[in-house]
Structure formats: C-alpha cells, structure tokens
Amino acid sequence: MRCPRVQRADEAAMSHLQDRIAIVTGGAQGLGAAICRRLAQEGAAVVVADIRLSGAEDVARAIVAETGRRALAENRTAPV
C-alpha cells in the first residue's frame, strides 16, 4: 500500500496536467521520449516533435496504446 501523502501528491499532479497540451521537442528517443510518456501518464495530451518524424510517430503511437491519451507526431524545421 502506498503512503497516503504520496498518493495525494500523485493525484494532485494528475489533476494539474489533466487536459493540458504538452509540446516536447526531441521527443522521438531517449530522455525526450521518456518525458512524453510521463506527461501522458500524468494526464496531458502530447505533441511529440522531432526532426525524425518516423521516431516521433512511433512514440506517439506507443503513448496512445499505453495511456489512451491523445498524442501527435510533428516535424517542423525552420526555413533556411
């Protein structure tokens, strides 16, 4: 059983991000992907932005499958 104080903190974090939108750059791998997954677990919809669109799509699909939250893959590069 979890400590009541920890459980209340988890619930507060969940309600804090519920129905918010998080945009994570570099979200296709490593730390960025982990951040995307955690934000979705906490209740946020996530935009996974990365120069590698295929990787961003993989992470977005995994988020939807794992959490049921909305996730979108995006690849925007600045004009040169």
All heavy atoms as a GROMACS GRO file, in nm:
protein
  581
    1MET      N    1   0.084  -0.118   0.000
    1MET     CA    2   0.000   0.000   0.000
    1MET      C    3   0.088   0.125   0.000
    1MET      O    4   0.189   0.131   0.068
    1MET     CB    5  -0.088  -0.003   0.123
    1MET     CG    6  -0.172   0.119   0.138
    1MET     SD    7  -0.330   0.075   0.207
    1MET     CE    8  -0.418   0.220   0.169
    2ARG      N    9   0.046   0.222  -0.077
    2ARG     CA   10   0.124   0.345  -0.087
    2ARG      C   11   0.094   0.439   0.029
    2ARG      O   12  -0.015   0.439   0.084
    2ARG     CB   13   0.091   0.416  -0.217
    2ARG     CG   14   0.134   0.333  -0.337
    2ARG     CD   15   0.103   0.403  -0.461
    2ARG     NE   16   0.202   0.509  -0.478
    2ARG     CZ   17   0.207   0.587  -0.584
    2ARG    NH1   18   0.122   0.573  -0.680
    2ARG    NH2   19   0.298   0.680  -0.593
    3CYS      N   20   0.191   0.517   0.061
    3CYS     CA   21   0.176   0.618   0.165
    3CYS      C   22   0.068   0.718   0.122
    3CYS      O   23   0.068   0.764   0.007
    3CYS     CB   24   0.310   0.690   0.184
    3CYS     SG   25   0.302   0.833   0.291
    4PRO      N   26  -0.026   0.754   0.209
    4PRO     CA   27  -0.133   0.847   0.172
    4PRO      C   28  -0.080   0.981   0.120
    4PRO      O   29  -0.138   1.040   0.030
    4PRO     CB   30  -0.212   0.866   0.301
    4PRO     CG   31  -0.183   0.745   0.382
    4PRO     CD   32  -0.042   0.704   0.345
    5ARG      N   33   0.030   1.028   0.177
    5ARG     CA   34   0.087   1.155   0.133
    5ARG      C   35   0.135   1.146  -0.012
    5ARG      O   36   0.113   1.237  -0.091
    5ARG     CB   37   0.202   1.195   0.225
    5ARG     CG   38   0.258   1.332   0.191
    5ARG     CD   39   0.364   1.374   0.287
    5ARG     NE   40   0.304   1.403   0.415
    5ARG     CZ   41   0.371   1.409   0.529
    5ARG    NH1   42   0.500   1.387   0.530
    5ARG    NH2   43   0.311   1.438   0.641
    6VAL      N   44   0.200   1.035  -0.048
    6VAL     CA   45   0.248   1.015  -0.185
    6VAL      C   46   0.129   1.004  -0.279
    6VAL      O   47   0.129   1.059  -0.388
    6VAL     CB   48   0.339   0.891  -0.194
    6VAL    CG1   49   0.372   0.857  -0.339
    6VAL    CG2   50   0.467   0.913  -0.114
    7GLN      N   51   0.026   0.931  -0.237
    7GLN     CA   52  -0.091   0.913  -0.320
    7GLN      C   53  -0.158   1.049  -0.348
    7GLN      O   54  -0.198   1.077  -0.460
    7GLN     CB   55  -0.190   0.818  -0.254
    7GLN     CG   56  -0.306   0.782  -0.344
    7GLN     CD   57  -0.389   0.671  -0.284
    7GLN    OE1   58  -0.360   0.620  -0.176
    7GLN    NE2   59  -0.492   0.633  -0.355
    8ARG      N   60  -0.171   1.133  -0.246
    8ARG     CA   61  -0.230   1.266  -0.266
    8ARG      C   62  -0.145   1.350  -0.361
    8ARG      O   63  -0.197   1.423  -0.444
    8ARG     CB   64  -0.247   1.337  -0.133
    8ARG     CG   65  -0.366   1.288  -0.053
    8ARG     CD   66  -0.397   1.383   0.061
    8ARG     NE   67  -0.284   1.404   0.151
    8ARG     CZ   68  -0.258   1.331   0.258
    8ARG    NH1   69  -0.333   1.229   0.289
    8ARG    NH2   70  -0.153   1.360   0.334
    9ALA      N   71  -0.014   1.341  -0.350
    9ALA     CA   72   0.074   1.415  -0.440
    9ALA      C   73   0.056   1.368  -0.584
    9ALA      O   74   0.053   1.448  -0.677
    9ALA     CB   75   0.219   1.399  -0.396
   10ASP      N   76   0.045   1.236  -0.604
   10ASP     CA   77   0.021   1.182  -0.737
   10ASP      C   78  -0.111   1.231  -0.793
   10ASP      O   79  -0.121   1.268  -0.910
   10ASP     CB   80   0.022   1.029  -0.736
   10ASP     CG   81   0.161   0.971  -0.718
   10ASP    OD1   82   0.259   1.048  -0.730
   10ASP    OD2   83   0.171   0.850  -0.690
   11GLU      N   84  -0.215   1.233  -0.713
   11GLU     CA   85  -0.346   1.279  -0.757
   11GLU      C   86  -0.342   1.428  -0.792
   11GLU      O   87  -0.402   1.471  -0.890
   11GLU     CB   88  -0.451   1.252  -0.650
   11GLU     CG   89  -0.482   1.106  -0.633
   11GLU     CD   90  -0.566   1.076  -0.509
   11GLU    OE1   91  -0.601   1.172  -0.436
   11GLU    OE2   92  -0.595   0.958  -0.487
   12ALA      N   93  -0.270   1.506  -0.714
   12ALA     CA   94  -0.257   1.650  -0.743
   12ALA      C   95  -0.184   1.672  -0.874
   12ALA      O   96  -0.222   1.758  -0.954
   12ALA     CB   97  -0.185   1.721  -0.629
   13ALA      N   98  -0.079   1.596  -0.899
   13ALA     CA   99  -0.004   1.610  -1.024
   13ALA      C  100  -0.092   1.571  -1.142
   13ALA      O  101  -0.090   1.636  -1.246
   13ALA     CB  102   0.121   1.523  -1.020
   14MET      N  103  -0.171   1.466  -1.126
   14MET     CA  104  -0.258   1.420  -1.233
   14MET      C  105  -0.359   1.529  -1.268
   14MET      O  106  -0.378   1.560  -1.384
   14MET     CB  107  -0.329   1.292  -1.190
   14MET     CG  108  -0.420   1.237  -1.296
   14MET     SD  109  -0.324   1.176  -1.434
   14MET     CE  110  -0.417   1.032  -1.471
   15SER      N  111  -0.422   1.589  -1.168
   15SER     CA  112  -0.522   1.691  -1.197
   15SER      C  113  -0.457   1.818  -1.252
   15SER      O  114  -0.519   1.891  -1.328
   15SER     CB  115  -0.604   1.723  -1.073
   15SER     OG  116  -0.523   1.780  -0.973
   16HIS      N  117  -0.333   1.843  -1.217
   16HIS     CA  118  -0.262   1.960  -1.265
   16HIS      C  119  -0.240   1.954  -1.416
   16HIS      O  120  -0.246   2.056  -1.485
   16HIS     CB  121  -0.127   1.973  -1.192
   16HIS     CG  122  -0.047   2.090  -1.234
   16HIS    ND1  123  -0.082   2.219  -1.205
   16HIS    CD2  124   0.067   2.098  -1.307
   16HIS    CE1  125   0.007   2.301  -1.257
   16HIS    NE2  126   0.098   2.230  -1.318
   17LEU      N  127  -0.214   1.836  -1.472
   17LEU     CA  128  -0.187   1.822  -1.614
   17LEU      C  129  -0.306   1.771  -1.695
   17LEU      O  130  -0.299   1.763  -1.816
   17LEU     CB  131  -0.068   1.727  -1.636
   17LEU     CG  132   0.065   1.779  -1.583
   17LEU    CD1  133   0.174   1.675  -1.602
   17LEU    CD2  134   0.104   1.909  -1.650
   18GLN      N  135  -0.414   1.736  -1.628
   18GLN     CA  136  -0.531   1.684  -1.696
   18GLN      C  137  -0.581   1.784  -1.800
   18GLN      O  138  -0.598   1.902  -1.770
   18GLN     CB  139  -0.642   1.655  -1.594
   18GLN     CG  140  -0.757   1.576  -1.649
   18GLN     CD  141  -0.719   1.432  -1.680
   18GLN    OE1  142  -0.635   1.374  -1.614
   18GLN    NE2  143  -0.781   1.376  -1.780
   19ASP      N  144  -0.598   1.737  -1.923
   19ASP     CA  145  -0.649   1.818  -2.034
   19ASP      C  146  -0.559   1.934  -2.072
   19ASP      O  147  -0.604   2.030  -2.134
   19ASP     CB  148  -0.791   1.866  -2.004
   19ASP     CG  149  -0.887   1.750  -1.986
   19ASP    OD1  150  -0.869   1.648  -2.056
   19ASP    OD2  151  -0.977   1.759  -1.902
   20ARG      N  152  -0.433   1.928  -2.038
   20ARG     CA  153  -0.333   2.025  -2.084
   20ARG      C  154  -0.265   1.967  -2.207
   20ARG      O  155  -0.269   1.847  -2.230
   20ARG     CB  156  -0.228   2.053  -1.977
   20ARG     CG  157  -0.280   2.109  -1.850
   20ARG     CD  158  -0.321   2.252  -1.868
   20ARG     NE  159  -0.362   2.310  -1.741
   20ARG     CZ  160  -0.330   2.431  -1.703
   20ARG    NH1  161  -0.256   2.507  -1.778
   20ARG    NH2  162  -0.375   2.477  -1.589
   21ILE      N  163  -0.201   2.051  -2.285
   21ILE     CA  164  -0.126   2.005  -2.402
   21ILE      C  165   0.021   2.032  -2.378
   21ILE      O  166   0.060   2.145  -2.346
   21ILE     CB  167  -0.172   2.076  -2.530
   21ILE    CG1  168  -0.320   2.047  -2.555
   21ILE    CG2  169  -0.086   2.034  -2.649
   21ILE    CD1  170  -0.381   2.128  -2.666
   22ALA      N  171   0.103   1.928  -2.392
   22ALA     CA  172   0.248   1.942  -2.375
   22ALA      C  173   0.315   1.925  -2.511
   22ALA      O  174   0.283   1.832  -2.585
   22ALA     CB  175   0.299   1.836  -2.279
   23ILE      N  176   0.406   2.014  -2.544
   23ILE     CA  177   0.484   2.004  -2.666
   23ILE      C  178   0.627   1.973  -2.625
   23ILE      O  179   0.689   2.050  -2.551
   23ILE     CB  180   0.480   2.135  -2.747
   23ILE    CG1  181   0.335   2.170  -2.782
   23ILE    CG2  182   0.566   2.123  -2.872
   23ILE    CD1  183   0.317   2.307  -2.841
   24VAL      N  184   0.678   1.859  -2.671
   24VAL     CA  185   0.812   1.815  -2.633
   24VAL      C  186   0.898   1.807  -2.759
   24VAL      O  187   0.870   1.728  -2.849
   24VAL     CB  188   0.808   1.678  -2.562
   24VAL    CG1  189   0.949   1.634  -2.523
   24VAL    CG2  190   0.717   1.683  -2.440
   25THR      N  191   1.002   1.889  -2.765
   25THR     CA  192   1.094   1.880  -2.878
   25THR      C  193   1.198   1.774  -2.847
   25THR      O  194   1.235   1.753  -2.732
   25THR     CB  195   1.163   2.016  -2.904
   25THR    OG1  196   1.233   2.057  -2.787
   25THR    CG2  197   1.061   2.122  -2.942
   26GLY      N  198   1.244   1.705  -2.951
   26GLY     CA  199   1.338   1.596  -2.931
   26GLY      C  200   1.272   1.476  -2.866
   26GLY      O  201   1.335   1.401  -2.792
   27GLY      N  202   1.143   1.458  -2.894
   27GLY     CA  203   1.065   1.355  -2.826
   27GLY      C  204   1.070   1.217  -2.887
   27GLY      O  205   1.004   1.126  -2.839
   28ALA      N  206   1.148   1.196  -2.992
   28ALA     CA  207   1.148   1.067  -3.061
   28ALA      C  208   1.233   0.960  -2.994
   28ALA      O  209   1.218   0.842  -3.024
   28ALA     CB  210   1.193   1.084  -3.207
   29GLN      N  211   1.320   0.999  -2.904
   29GLN     CA  212   1.408   0.898  -2.843
   29GLN      C  213   1.462   0.948  -2.709
   29GLN      O  214   1.452   1.066  -2.677
   29GLN     CB  215   1.524   0.863  -2.935
   29GLN     CG  216   1.615   0.980  -2.967
   29GLN     CD  217   1.720   0.943  -3.070
   29GLN    OE1  218   1.719   0.836  -3.125
   29GLN    NE2  219   1.811   1.034  -3.095
   30GLY      N  220   1.516   0.857  -2.634
   30GLY     CA  221   1.587   0.888  -2.511
   30GLY      C  222   1.504   0.964  -2.409
   30GLY      O  223   1.389   0.931  -2.382
   31LEU      N  224   1.564   1.067  -2.352
   31LEU     CA  225   1.501   1.146  -2.247
   31LEU      C  226   1.373   1.213  -2.297
   31LEU      O  227   1.273   1.219  -2.225
   31LEU     CB  228   1.600   1.251  -2.195
   31LEU     CG  229   1.552   1.337  -2.079
   31LEU    CD1  230   1.513   1.250  -1.960
   31LEU    CD2  231   1.658   1.436  -2.041
   32GLY      N  232   1.374   1.263  -2.419
   32GLY     CA  233   1.254   1.328  -2.474
   32GLY      C  234   1.136   1.232  -2.481
   32GLY      O  235   1.024   1.268  -2.447
   33ALA      N  236   1.160   1.109  -2.525
   33ALA     CA  237   1.053   1.009  -2.532
   33ALA      C  238   1.002   0.975  -2.392
   33ALA      O  239   0.881   0.960  -2.371
   33ALA     CB  240   1.103   0.883  -2.603
   34ALA      N  241   1.093   0.964  -2.296
   34ALA     CA  242   1.053   0.935  -2.158
   34ALA      C  243   0.968   1.048  -2.101
   34ALA      O  244   0.870   1.023  -2.031
   34ALA     CB  245   1.177   0.912  -2.072
   35ILE      N  246   1.004   1.172  -2.132
   35ILE     CA  247   0.926   1.286  -2.086
   35ILE      C  248   0.787   1.284  -2.149
   35ILE      O  249   0.687   1.308  -2.081
   35ILE     CB  250   1.000   1.418  -2.117
   35ILE    CG1  251   1.125   1.428  -2.029
   35ILE    CG2  252   0.909   1.539  -2.099
   35ILE    CD1  253   1.219   1.541  -2.066
   36CYS      N  254   0.779   1.254  -2.278
   36CYS     CA  255   0.649   1.244  -2.346
   36CYS      C  256   0.561   1.141  -2.277
   36CYS      O  257   0.442   1.167  -2.249
   36CYS     CB  258   0.668   1.204  -2.492
   36CYS     SG  259   0.739   1.332  -2.597
   37ARG      N  260   0.616   1.024  -2.250
   37ARG     CA  261   0.537   0.917  -2.186
   37ARG      C  262   0.491   0.959  -2.046
   37ARG      O  263   0.377   0.937  -2.007
   37ARG     CB  264   0.620   0.790  -2.179
   37ARG     CG  265   0.632   0.721  -2.312
   37ARG     CD  266   0.706   0.587  -2.299
   37ARG     NE  267   0.697   0.511  -2.421
   37ARG     CZ  268   0.786   0.514  -2.518
   37ARG    NH1  269   0.893   0.590  -2.508
   37ARG    NH2  270   0.770   0.440  -2.627
   38ARG      N  271   0.578   1.020  -1.970
   38ARG     CA  272   0.543   1.061  -1.834
   38ARG      C  273   0.434   1.168  -1.834
   38ARG      O  274   0.340   1.164  -1.755
   38ARG     CB  275   0.667   1.110  -1.759
   38ARG     CG  276   0.640   1.154  -1.618
   38ARG     CD  277   0.576   1.039  -1.538
   38ARG     NE  278   0.531   1.084  -1.410
   38ARG     CZ  279   0.572   1.032  -1.295
   38ARG    NH1  280   0.658   0.933  -1.294
   38ARG    NH2  281   0.527   1.080  -1.183
   39LEU      N  282   0.446   1.266  -1.923
   39LEU     CA  283   0.344   1.369  -1.932
   39LEU      C  284   0.208   1.310  -1.967
   39LEU      O  285   0.105   1.350  -1.911
   39LEU     CB  286   0.384   1.475  -2.035
   39LEU     CG  287   0.500   1.565  -1.993
   39LEU    CD1  288   0.551   1.644  -2.112
   39LEU    CD2  289   0.460   1.658  -1.880
   40ALA      N  290   0.206   1.212  -2.058
   40ALA     CA  291   0.080   1.146  -2.094
   40ALA      C  292   0.025   1.068  -1.975
   40ALA      O  293  -0.095   1.070  -1.948
   40ALA     CB  294   0.102   1.053  -2.214
   41GLN      N  295   0.112   1.001  -1.900
   41GLN     CA  296   0.068   0.928  -1.781
   41GLN      C  297   0.008   1.022  -1.678
   41GLN      O  298  -0.082   0.984  -1.603
   41GLN     CB  299   0.186   0.851  -1.718
   41GLN     CG  300   0.232   0.735  -1.800
   41GLN     CD  301   0.365   0.678  -1.749
   41GLN    OE1  302   0.428   0.734  -1.660
   41GLN    NE2  303   0.407   0.568  -1.809
   42GLU      N  304   0.056   1.145  -1.675
   42GLU     CA  305   0.007   1.245  -1.580
   42GLU      C  306  -0.120   1.314  -1.630
   42GLU      O  307  -0.173   1.402  -1.562
   42GLU     CB  308   0.115   1.349  -1.551
   42GLU     CG  309   0.238   1.291  -1.485
   42GLU     CD  310   0.213   1.243  -1.342
   42GLU    OE1  311   0.120   1.291  -1.277
   42GLU    OE2  312   0.288   1.155  -1.297
   43GLY      N  313  -0.166   1.279  -1.751
   43GLY     CA  314  -0.294   1.331  -1.799
   43GLY      C  315  -0.289   1.428  -1.915
   43GLY      O  316  -0.393   1.471  -1.964
   44ALA      N  317  -0.171   1.464  -1.962
   44ALA     CA  318  -0.160   1.562  -2.071
   44ALA      C  319  -0.174   1.495  -2.207
   44ALA      O  320  -0.137   1.379  -2.225
   44ALA     CB  321  -0.024   1.633  -2.064
   45ALA      N  322  -0.226   1.571  -2.303
   45ALA     CA  323  -0.215   1.533  -2.443
   45ALA      C  324  -0.075   1.578  -2.486
   45ALA      O  325  -0.025   1.681  -2.440
   45ALA     CB  326  -0.321   1.602  -2.527
   46VAL      N  327  -0.009   1.501  -2.573
   46VAL     CA  328   0.132   1.528  -2.602
   46VAL      C  329   0.155   1.546  -2.752
   46VAL      O  330   0.107   1.467  -2.833
   46VAL     CB  331   0.221   1.412  -2.550
   46VAL    CG1  332   0.368   1.441  -2.580
   46VAL    CG2  333   0.200   1.391  -2.402
   47VAL      N  334   0.230   1.651  -2.786
   47VAL     CA  335   0.281   1.669  -2.921
   47VAL      C  336   0.426   1.627  -2.918
   47VAL      O  337   0.508   1.688  -2.848
   47VAL     CB  338   0.269   1.815  -2.970
   47VAL    CG1  339   0.330   1.830  -3.109
   47VAL    CG2  340   0.124   1.860  -2.967
   48VAL      N  341   0.459   1.519  -2.990
   48VAL     CA  342   0.595   1.467  -2.996
   48VAL      C  343   0.661   1.529  -3.118
   48VAL      O  344   0.632   1.492  -3.232
   48VAL     CB  345   0.596   1.312  -3.008
   48VAL    CG1  346   0.739   1.260  -3.005
   48VAL    CG2  347   0.511   1.249  -2.898
   49ALA      N  348   0.746   1.628  -3.096
   49ALA     CA  349   0.813   1.698  -3.206
   49ALA      C  350   0.957   1.649  -3.216
   49ALA      O  351   1.028   1.640  -3.115
   49ALA     CB  352   0.810   1.848  -3.181
   50ASP      N  353   0.997   1.616  -3.337
   50ASP     CA  354   1.134   1.569  -3.358
   50ASP      C  355   1.169   1.582  -3.505
   50ASP      O  356   1.082   1.573  -3.592
   50ASP     CB  357   1.150   1.424  -3.313
   50ASP     CG  358   1.295   1.387  -3.286
   50ASP    OD1  359   1.370   1.364  -3.383
   50ASP    OD2  360   1.334   1.384  -3.168
   51ILE      N  361   1.297   1.599  -3.534
   51ILE     CA  362   1.343   1.604  -3.672
   51ILE      C  363   1.324   1.468  -3.740
   51ILE      O  364   1.308   1.460  -3.861
   51ILE     CB  365   1.490   1.652  -3.677
   51ILE    CG1  366   1.523   1.699  -3.817
   51ILE    CG2  367   1.585   1.548  -3.624
   51ILE    CD1  368   1.651   1.780  -3.826
   52ARG      N  369   1.323   1.360  -3.659
   52ARG     CA  370   1.297   1.225  -3.711
   52ARG      C  371   1.148   1.195  -3.697
   52ARG      O  372   1.102   1.148  -3.593
   52ARG     CB  373   1.376   1.121  -3.633
   52ARG     CG  374   1.524   1.118  -3.660
   52ARG     CD  375   1.596   1.006  -3.587
   52ARG     NE  376   1.528   0.953  -3.470
   52ARG     CZ  377   1.473   0.830  -3.464
   52ARG    NH1  378   1.477   0.749  -3.566
   52ARG    NH2  379   1.414   0.790  -3.352
   53LEU      N  380   1.070   1.222  -3.802
   53LEU     CA  381   0.926   1.205  -3.796
   53LEU      C  382   0.887   1.061  -3.767
   53LEU      O  383   0.795   1.036  -3.688
   53LEU     CB  384   0.861   1.252  -3.926
   53LEU     CG  385   0.708   1.243  -3.931
   53LEU    CD1  386   0.645   1.324  -3.818
   53LEU    CD2  387   0.657   1.288  -4.066
   54SER      N  388   0.957   0.965  -3.826
   54SER     CA  389   0.920   0.824  -3.803
   54SER      C  390   0.935   0.786  -3.655
   54SER      O  391   0.851   0.715  -3.600
   54SER     CB  392   1.004   0.730  -3.890
   54SER     OG  393   1.141   0.740  -3.856
   55GLY      N  394   1.038   0.836  -3.590
   55GLY     CA  395   1.056   0.810  -3.448
   55GLY      C  396   0.948   0.876  -3.365
   55GLY      O  397   0.897   0.819  -3.268
   56ALA      N  398   0.912   1.000  -3.401
   56ALA     CA  399   0.807   1.072  -3.330
   56ALA      C  400   0.674   1.000  -3.344
   56ALA      O  401   0.596   0.990  -3.248
   56ALA     CB  402   0.797   1.216  -3.382
   57GLU      N  403   0.647   0.947  -3.463
   57GLU     CA  404   0.523   0.871  -3.485
   57GLU      C  405   0.520   0.745  -3.400
   57GLU      O  406   0.415   0.710  -3.344
   57GLU     CB  407   0.508   0.836  -3.633
   57GLU     CG  408   0.478   0.956  -3.719
   57GLU     CD  409   0.486   0.928  -3.868
   57GLU    OE1  410   0.558   0.834  -3.909
   57GLU    OE2  411   0.422   1.002  -3.944
   58ASP      N  412   0.634   0.678  -3.388
   58ASP     CA  413   0.642   0.557  -3.305
   58ASP      C  414   0.610   0.589  -3.159
   58ASP      O  415   0.535   0.517  -3.093
   58ASP     CB  416   0.780   0.492  -3.314
   58ASP     CG  417   0.809   0.432  -3.451
   58ASP    OD1  418   0.712   0.409  -3.528
   58ASP    OD2  419   0.928   0.407  -3.479
   59VAL      N  420   0.668   0.697  -3.109
   59VAL     CA  421   0.644   0.736  -2.969
   59VAL      C  422   0.498   0.776  -2.951
   59VAL      O  423   0.434   0.736  -2.852
   59VAL     CB  424   0.740   0.850  -2.926
   59VAL    CG1  425   0.702   0.905  -2.790
   59VAL    CG2  426   0.884   0.800  -2.926
   60ALA      N  427   0.443   0.852  -3.044
   60ALA     CA  428   0.303   0.894  -3.033
   60ALA      C  429   0.209   0.773  -3.032
   60ALA      O  430   0.116   0.766  -2.951
   60ALA     CB  431   0.267   0.989  -3.147
   61ARG      N  432   0.233   0.676  -3.121
   61ARG     CA  433   0.150   0.555  -3.123
   61ARG      C  434   0.162   0.478  -2.991
   61ARG      O  435   0.062   0.429  -2.937
   61ARG     CB  436   0.191   0.464  -3.240
   61ARG     CG  437   0.126   0.501  -3.370
   61ARG     CD  438   0.145   0.392  -3.475
   61ARG     NE  439   0.284   0.380  -3.517
   61ARG     CZ  440   0.339   0.452  -3.614
   61ARG    NH1  441   0.267   0.540  -3.680
   61ARG    NH2  442   0.466   0.435  -3.646
   62ALA      N  443   0.282   0.469  -2.937
   62ALA     CA  444   0.303   0.399  -2.810
   62ALA      C  445   0.229   0.469  -2.696
   62ALA      O  446   0.170   0.403  -2.611
   62ALA     CB  447   0.453   0.389  -2.779
   63ILE      N  448   0.230   0.601  -2.696
   63ILE     CA  449   0.161   0.677  -2.592
   63ILE      C  450   0.011   0.648  -2.596
   63ILE      O  451  -0.052   0.623  -2.494
   63ILE     CB  452   0.188   0.828  -2.606
   63ILE    CG1  453   0.332   0.859  -2.562
   63ILE    CG2  454   0.088   0.911  -2.526
   63ILE    CD1  455   0.377   0.998  -2.595
   64VAL      N  456  -0.046   0.651  -2.716
   64VAL     CA  457  -0.189   0.624  -2.729
   64VAL      C  458  -0.221   0.483  -2.682
   64VAL      O  459  -0.316   0.460  -2.608
   64VAL     CB  460  -0.235   0.645  -2.875
   64VAL    CG1  461  -0.378   0.597  -2.894
   64VAL    CG2  462  -0.221   0.792  -2.915
   65ALA      N  463  -0.138   0.386  -2.722
   65ALA     CA  464  -0.161   0.246  -2.684
   65ALA      C  465  -0.145   0.225  -2.533
   65ALA      O  466  -0.223   0.152  -2.472
   65ALA     CB  467  -0.065   0.155  -2.760
   66GLU      N  468  -0.045   0.290  -2.474
   66GLU     CA  469  -0.015   0.268  -2.331
   66GLU      C  470  -0.106   0.346  -2.238
   66GLU      O  471  -0.137   0.298  -2.129
   66GLU     CB  472   0.130   0.309  -2.302
   66GLU     CG  473   0.233   0.221  -2.369
   66GLU     CD  474   0.374   0.281  -2.364
   66GLU    OE1  475   0.394   0.384  -2.294
   66GLU    OE2  476   0.463   0.226  -2.430
   67THR      N  477  -0.147   0.466  -2.277
   67THR     CA  478  -0.219   0.553  -2.184
   67THR      C  479  -0.360   0.590  -2.227
   67THR      O  480  -0.438   0.635  -2.145
   67THR     CB  481  -0.142   0.685  -2.163
   67THR    OG1  482  -0.144   0.760  -2.285
   67THR    CG2  483   0.001   0.661  -2.118
   68GLY      N  484  -0.389   0.578  -2.355
   68GLY     CA  485  -0.518   0.621  -2.405
   68GLY      C  486  -0.528   0.772  -2.422
   68GLY      O  487  -0.633   0.825  -2.460
   69ARG      N  488  -0.421   0.844  -2.395
   69ARG     CA  489  -0.419   0.990  -2.411
   69ARG      C  490  -0.395   1.024  -2.557
   69ARG      O  491  -0.342   0.944  -2.633
   69ARG     CB  492  -0.308   1.053  -2.326
   69ARG     CG  493  -0.317   1.025  -2.178
   69ARG     CD  494  -0.441   1.076  -2.112
   69ARG     NE  495  -0.460   1.218  -2.136
   69ARG     CZ  496  -0.572   1.282  -2.109
   69ARG    NH1  497  -0.675   1.220  -2.058
   69ARG    NH2  498  -0.583   1.410  -2.133
   70ARG      N  499  -0.430   1.145  -2.596
   70ARG     CA  500  -0.405   1.190  -2.733
   70ARG      C  501  -0.258   1.222  -2.749
   70ARG      O  502  -0.195   1.279  -2.660
   70ARG     CB  503  -0.488   1.313  -2.764
   70ARG     CG  504  -0.637   1.283  -2.769
   70ARG     CD  505  -0.715   1.405  -2.806
   70ARG     NE  506  -0.699   1.505  -2.701
   70ARG     CZ  507  -0.737   1.631  -2.712
   70ARG    NH1  508  -0.793   1.674  -2.822
   70ARG    NH2  509  -0.719   1.715  -2.612
   71ALA      N  510  -0.204   1.185  -2.865
   71ALA     CA  511  -0.064   1.216  -2.896
   71ALA      C  512  -0.053   1.241  -3.046
   71ALA      O  513  -0.118   1.175  -3.125
   71ALA     CB  514   0.028   1.101  -2.854
   72LEU      N  515   0.031   1.335  -3.082
   72LEU     CA  516   0.051   1.376  -3.220
   72LEU      C  517   0.200   1.385  -3.248
   72LEU      O  518   0.275   1.438  -3.167
   72LEU     CB  519  -0.014   1.514  -3.241
   72LEU     CG  520   0.014   1.587  -3.371
   72LEU    CD1  521  -0.058   1.517  -3.485
   72LEU    CD2  522  -0.033   1.731  -3.362
   73ALA      N  523   0.240   1.333  -3.362
   73ALA     CA  524   0.381   1.345  -3.405
   73ALA      C  525   0.393   1.463  -3.499
   73ALA      O  526   0.307   1.484  -3.586
   73ALA     CB  527   0.426   1.217  -3.474
   74GLU      N  528   0.499   1.539  -3.483
   74GLU     CA  529   0.516   1.660  -3.564
   74GLU      C  530   0.663   1.676  -3.601
   74GLU      O  531   0.752   1.647  -3.521
   74GLU     CB  532   0.469   1.783  -3.484
   74GLU     CG  533   0.466   1.910  -3.562
   74GLU     CD  534   0.367   1.910  -3.676
   74GLU    OE1  535   0.252   1.870  -3.657
   74GLU    OE2  536   0.408   1.949  -3.786
   75ASN      N  537   0.687   1.724  -3.724
   75ASN     CA  538   0.822   1.752  -3.769
   75ASN      C  539   0.820   1.889  -3.836
   75ASN      O  540   0.774   1.902  -3.948
   75ASN     CB  541   0.869   1.645  -3.867
   75ASN     CG  542   1.006   1.676  -3.926
   75ASN    OD1  543   1.057   1.785  -3.915
   75ASN    ND2  544   1.064   1.579  -3.990
   76ARG      N  545   0.866   1.988  -3.765
   76ARG     CA  546   0.873   2.123  -3.820
   76ARG      C  547   1.018   2.167  -3.816
   76ARG      O  548   1.082   2.164  -3.713
   76ARG     CB  549   0.790   2.221  -3.739
   76ARG     CG  550   0.644   2.194  -3.738
   76ARG     CD  551   0.582   2.240  -3.867
   76ARG     NE  552   0.445   2.197  -3.872
   76ARG     CZ  553   0.349   2.270  -3.921
   76ARG    NH1  554   0.374   2.388  -3.968
   76ARG    NH2  555   0.227   2.222  -3.926
   77THR      N  556   1.068   2.208  -3.928
   77THR     CA  557   1.203   2.263  -3.931
   77THR      C  558   1.195   2.407  -3.979
   77THR      O  559   1.109   2.443  -4.060
   77THR     CB  560   1.295   2.182  -4.024
   77THR    OG1  561   1.235   2.174  -4.153
   77THR    CG2  562   1.314   2.040  -3.970
   78ALA      N  563   1.281   2.490  -3.927
   78ALA     CA  564   1.283   2.631  -3.964
   78ALA      C  565   1.333   2.645  -4.107
   78ALA      O  566   1.422   2.573  -4.151
   78ALA     CB  567   1.375   2.707  -3.868
   79PRO      N  568   1.275   2.737  -4.183
   79PRO     CA  569   1.323   2.760  -4.320
   79PRO      C  570   1.466   2.814  -4.317
   79PRO      O  571   1.503   2.889  -4.229
   79PRO     CB  572   1.226   2.862  -4.376
   79PRO     CG  573   1.156   2.923  -4.260
   79PRO     CD  574   1.166   2.825  -4.147
   80VAL      N  575   1.542   2.771  -4.414
   80VAL     CA  576   1.683   2.813  -4.421
   80VAL      C  577   1.699   2.926  -4.518
   80VAL      O  578   1.638   2.940  -4.615
   80VAL     CB  579   1.773   2.694  -4.463
   80VAL    CG1  580   1.917   2.738  -4.474
   80VAL    CG2  581   1.757   2.583  -4.363
   0.00000   0.00000   0.00000
